[in-house]
């Protein structure tokens, strides 16, 4: 158990470094689990924050939600790896009025403002404020997220409205495409952690009871979190929001926190900032990355003894030994996604790399 916790701690540190978290940001959460961990995180992400104005969100989006081609990153119209049906230019295409999909983008409260009576700072919390197509935003309204059985309406990128097929709820829901389900899960978990014990209004069908996610919603969001791991988009957005709002989404920095608060791993405490020594990742090459059927690790200066791959829930999915400075590993049995690669050198130091498996 001690060895397992040490491995997980190493991974957590590596992931936090990639997300540019300030040193010691989560110190107050160290050693806590379950409800106590949730309370500690709530206090951390509520301290010294900066509340944005509603009008200031337009400018914020130019820093948090712009793609590499300079267009707005709209989760209700984008098709990762494909061609979106339309794209928006920041500023130029702000709503205004809209008559159909593709008219303009507006400011979407991912947690509908009617659920919290438009209270501040929830009303402009940038983590759940997204630029989205105005028409799709209006169609979604204040519907809960869920999985649609029979769709009554489908957007041009495949988002759907219809009767809920998720066990535990039978009303009408809005289902985003699979590529953004994890993003939405982690931001909803952020909201119920930052605003722990705040009253979420129940005048309309909601995913919350007071400040807690309803059991059906929580189970679904945990599954979405596991099936759609943290992406580089989320890491970049987390950093950009931090620069403006001065707080972070802990479930992007440390995906394992979902299990430690809401899941089966809540019996184990969060170990923060006590990882074994790391050495420069630049000393080891990993190629191809993204990998398909296999990848190779090679180094001219470090002897590689052991390779361990973890998924983003901290579960070990592959463990192999290596006895030289080059090792080729088969990963054809692993699902596509983002993984953390832990490489042991001959002196027991470790190197942490990200590994993307792409089919």
C-alpha positions in Angstrom: 0.0 0.0 0.0 2.8 2.4 0.9 4.5 1.8 -2.4 1.2 2.3 -4.3 0.6 5.6 -2.6 4.1 6.7 -3.4 3.6 5.9 -7.1 0.3 7.8 -7.2 1.9 10.8 -5.4 4.6 11.0 -8.0 2.0 11.0 -10.7 0.0 13.7 -9.0 3.0 15.9 -8.7 3.9 15.4 -12.3 0.4 16.3 -13.5 0.3 19.4 -11.3 3.6 20.6 -12.8 2.2 20.2 -16.3 -0.8 22.3 -15.2 1.4 25.1 -13.8 -0.2 25.1 -10.4 1.5 27.5 -7.9 3.8 25.7 -5.4 2.0 24.7 -2.3 -1.5 25.7 -3.6 -3.1 22.5 -2.2 -1.1 22.2 1.0 -4.2 22.6 3.2 -5.7 19.5 1.5 -2.8 17.2 2.3 -3.7 14.1 4.4 -7.5 14.6 4.1 -10.1 12.4 2.4 -13.8 12.3 1.7 -15.9 15.2 3.1 -12.9 16.7 5.0 -11.0 16.9 1.7 -14.0 18.5 -0.1 -14.2 21.2 2.6 -10.5 21.9 2.5 -10.6 22.3 -1.3 -13.7 24.5 -1.0 -11.7 26.8 1.3 -8.7 26.8 -1.0 -10.5 27.7 -4.1 -12.6 30.4 -2.4 -9.6 32.2 -1.0 -8.3 35.5 -2.6 -10.4 35.0 -5.7 -11.2 37.7 -8.2 -14.9 38.1 -9.3 -15.4 39.1 -12.9 -18.2 41.3 -14.1 -20.8 39.9 -16.5 -19.7 42.2 -19.3 -16.0 41.3 -18.6 -16.7 37.7 -19.6 -16.5 38.7 -23.3 -12.9 39.7 -22.9 -12.2 36.8 -20.6 -13.3 34.3 -23.3 -10.5 35.7 -25.6 -8.0 34.4 -23.1 -9.7 31.1 -22.1 -11.6 29.8 -25.1 -9.8 30.6 -28.3 -8.5 27.7 -30.5 -5.2 27.7 -32.3 -6.8 29.0 -35.5 -8.0 32.1 -33.6 -11.7 31.0 -33.5 -13.9 30.6 -30.4 -13.8 27.2 -28.8 -17.6 26.4 -28.6 -18.3 23.0 -27.0 -21.8 23.0 -28.5 -20.5 23.3 -32.1 -16.9 22.1 -32.1 -16.1 18.6 -33.5 -12.6 17.6 -32.2 -10.7 15.9 -34.9 -13.3 16.9 -37.5 -14.7 20.0 -39.2 -17.1 22.1 -37.2 -20.3 23.2 -39.0 -19.5 26.9 -38.2 -16.9 28.9 -36.2 -17.0 32.3 -34.5 -14.5 35.1 -34.5 -13.9 36.5 -31.0 -15.7 39.8 -30.4 -17.0 40.1 -34.0 -19.5 37.3 -33.6 -20.9 38.1 -30.1 -24.7 37.9 -29.7 -26.8 40.0 -30.4 -29.8 38.3 -31.8 -29.9 34.9 -33.3 -32.3 33.2 -35.7 -30.7 29.8 -36.1 -27.5 27.9 -35.3 -24.4 29.7 -36.5 -25.7 33.2 -35.9 -23.5 34.2 -33.0 -22.0 33.1 -29.6 -23.1 34.1 -26.2 -22.4 33.5 -22.5 -23.6 30.1 -21.3 -24.1 29.4 -17.6 -23.2 25.6 -17.7 -24.9 25.5 -14.3 -28.0 27.4 -15.2 -28.4 30.7 -13.3 -32.0 29.7 -12.3 -30.5 26.9 -10.2 -28.7 29.3 -7.9 -31.1 32.4 -8.1 -28.4 34.4 -9.9 -26.3 34.6 -6.8 -22.7 35.9 -6.9 -20.0 34.9 -7.3 -21.6 31.9 -9.0 -23.2 34.2 -11.6 -19.9 35.0 -13.3 -17.7 32.1 -12.1 -15.5 31.7 -15.2 -15.1 27.9 -14.7 -18.7 27.3 -15.7 -19.1 30.3 -18.1 -18.5 29.1 -21.7 -18.9 30.9 -25.0 -21.5 28.8 -26.9 -23.7 29.2 -29.9 -26.7 31.3 -28.9 -29.3 29.2 -30.5 -28.1 25.9 -28.9 -27.7 27.7 -25.6 -31.3 28.8 -25.8 -32.5 25.3 -26.8 -30.7 23.9 -23.8 -32.1 26.5 -21.4 -32.0 25.2 -17.9 -32.2 21.5 -18.8 -30.0 19.1 -16.7 -27.2 17.3 -18.5 -27.9 13.6 -19.1 -27.9 10.8 -21.6 -30.7 11.0 -24.2 -32.7 7.9 -25.1 -35.0 9.3 -27.8 -33.8 12.7 -29.2 -36.3 15.3 -30.0 -33.7 17.7 -31.3 -30.0 17.4 -32.4 -27.6 20.2 -32.9 -25.2 20.3 -35.9 -22.3 18.9 -33.9 -24.4 16.1 -32.4 -25.5 17.5 -29.0 -29.0 16.2 -28.2 -32.2 17.0 -26.3 -34.6 14.3 -25.3 -35.9 12.0 -22.6 -33.3 10.9 -20.1 -32.0 7.3 -20.3 -29.7 7.7 -17.3 -31.0 5.6 -14.4 -32.5 7.7 -11.6 -33.9 10.5 -13.7 -36.7 10.4 -16.3 -37.1 14.0 -17.4 -35.8 15.9 -20.4 -32.1 16.4 -20.6 -29.3 17.9 -22.7 -26.5 15.6 -23.8 -23.2 17.1 -25.1 -21.0 15.1 -27.5 -18.6 12.6 -25.9 -15.5 14.7 -26.4 -16.7 17.3 -23.9 -18.5 15.2 -21.3 -15.4 15.0 -19.1 -15.0 18.7 -19.2 -18.6 19.3 -18.1 -18.3 16.6 -15.4 -15.2 18.2 -13.8 -16.6 21.8 -13.9 -19.9 20.6 -12.2 -17.8 18.8 -9.6 -15.8 22.1 -9.1 -19.1 24.0 -8.6 -20.4 21.6 -6.0 -17.0 21.7 -4.2 -16.4 25.5 -4.4 -20.0 26.2 -3.3 -20.2 23.4 -0.8 -23.4 23.8 1.4 -24.7 26.7 -0.8 -28.4 26.3 -1.7 -29.1 25.5 -5.3 -32.7 26.3 -6.1 -35.1 23.5 -6.8 -37.8 25.4 -8.6 -36.9 23.7 -11.9 -35.5 20.2 -12.5 -31.9 20.3 -11.4 -28.9 18.0 -10.9 -28.5 19.4 -7.4 -30.1 19.1 -4.0 -28.8 22.0 -2.0 -25.1 22.0 -2.8 -24.8 18.3 -3.5 -25.2 16.5 -6.8 -28.1 14.2 -6.9 -27.0 10.5 -6.8 -28.0 9.8 -10.4 -26.1 12.9 -11.6 -23.0 12.2 -9.5 -22.8 8.6 -10.8 -23.1 9.7 -14.4 -20.6 12.5 -14.0 -18.0 10.2 -12.4 -18.4 7.9 -15.4 -18.1 10.8 -17.8 -14.9 11.9 -15.9 -13.4 8.4 -16.3 -14.4 8.0 -20.0 -13.2 11.4 -21.1 -9.9 12.2 -19.3 -8.5 15.6 -18.8 -7.3 17.1 -22.1 -4.7 19.7 -23.0 -7.6 22.1 -23.7 -8.7 21.8 -20.1 -5.2 22.2 -18.7 -4.8 25.4 -20.8 -8.2 26.7 -19.7 -7.5 26.0 -16.1 -4.3 28.1 -16.3 -6.0 30.9 -18.1 -8.9 31.1 -15.7 -6.4 31.1 -12.8 -4.7 34.1 -14.3 -8.0 36.0 -14.3 -10.0 34.6 -11.4 -7.1 33.5 -9.1 -8.4 30.0 -8.3 -8.2 26.6 -10.0 -10.3 23.6 -10.7 -8.7 20.9 -8.5 -10.2 18.1 -10.6 -8.2 19.2 -13.6 -5.0 19.5 -11.6 -5.5 16.2 -9.8 -8.1 14.0 -11.6 -7.7 11.4 -8.8 -9.5 13.8 -6.4 -12.8 12.8 -7.9 -12.4 9.3 -6.5 -11.0 10.5 -3.2 -14.0 12.7 -2.5 -16.9 11.2 -4.3 -15.8 7.6 -5.2 -14.4 4.4 -3.8 -11.0 5.8 -3.2 -12.4 8.1 -0.5 -11.0 5.8 2.2 -7.4 6.9 1.2 -6.1 10.3 2.1 -4.8 12.8 -0.5 -1.0 12.8 -0.4 0.3 16.2 -1.7 3.8 17.4 -2.4 5.9 14.4 -1.0 6.8 12.6 -4.2 10.1 10.8 -4.7 12.9 12.6 -6.6 12.3 13.4 -10.2 15.0 13.8 -12.9 14.8 15.8 -16.1 12.2 14.3 -18.5 14.3 15.7 -21.4 16.8 12.9 -20.7 14.4 10.3 -22.1 12.7 10.3 -25.4 9.3 8.6 -25.9 8.2 8.0 -29.5 5.8 7.9 -31.3 3.7 10.0 -29.0 0.8 9.8 -29.7 1.3 6.0 -29.8 -0.8 3.6 -31.7 0.1 -0.1 -31.2 3.4 0.5 -29.4 5.9 3.1 -28.3 9.7 3.2 -27.6 11.5 4.8 -24.7 15.2 5.6 -25.3 17.9 7.5 -23.5 21.6 7.9 -24.0 22.3 9.0 -20.4 19.8 7.1 -18.2 19.6 3.3 -17.8 15.9 2.4 -17.8 14.9 -0.3 -15.3 11.1 -0.2 -15.0 8.1 1.3 -16.8 4.7 1.8 -15.3 1.6 3.3 -17.0 -1.3 4.8 -15.1 -4.6 6.1 -16.3 -5.8 9.5 -15.0 -7.7 7.9 -12.1 -4.4 6.6 -10.8 -5.0 3.0 -11.7 -1.9 1.1 -12.9 -2.7 -0.4 -16.3 0.8 -1.6 -17.4 4.0 -2.6 -15.6 7.1 -3.9 -17.3 10.8 -4.2 -16.6 13.6 -2.9 -18.9 17.3 -3.7 -18.6 18.9 -1.2 -21.0 18.6 2.3 -22.4 15.9 1.4 -24.9 12.6 -0.4 -24.5 9.7 -0.9 -26.8 6.3 -1.5 -25.2 3.1 -2.8 -26.7 0.0 -0.8 -25.8 -2.5 -2.2 -28.3 -4.7 -3.5 -25.5 -5.2 0.0 -23.9 -8.0 2.3 -24.8 -7.2 5.6 -26.6 -6.7 8.5 -24.1 -4.2 10.3 -22.0 -1.9 8.4 -19.6 0.9 9.1 -17.2 4.1 7.2 -17.9 6.5 6.6 -14.9 10.0 5.5 -15.8 12.5 4.3 -13.2 16.2 4.9 -13.8 19.0 2.9 -12.3 19.4 5.1 -9.3 15.7 4.9 -8.3 15.0 8.4 -9.5 11.9 8.7 -11.7 11.0 10.4 -14.9 7.3 11.3 -15.6 6.0 11.7 -19.1 2.6 12.1 -20.6 1.6 9.4 -23.0 -1.2 9.8 -25.5 -2.6 6.6 -27.1 -4.5 7.4 -30.3 -6.2 4.8 -32.5 
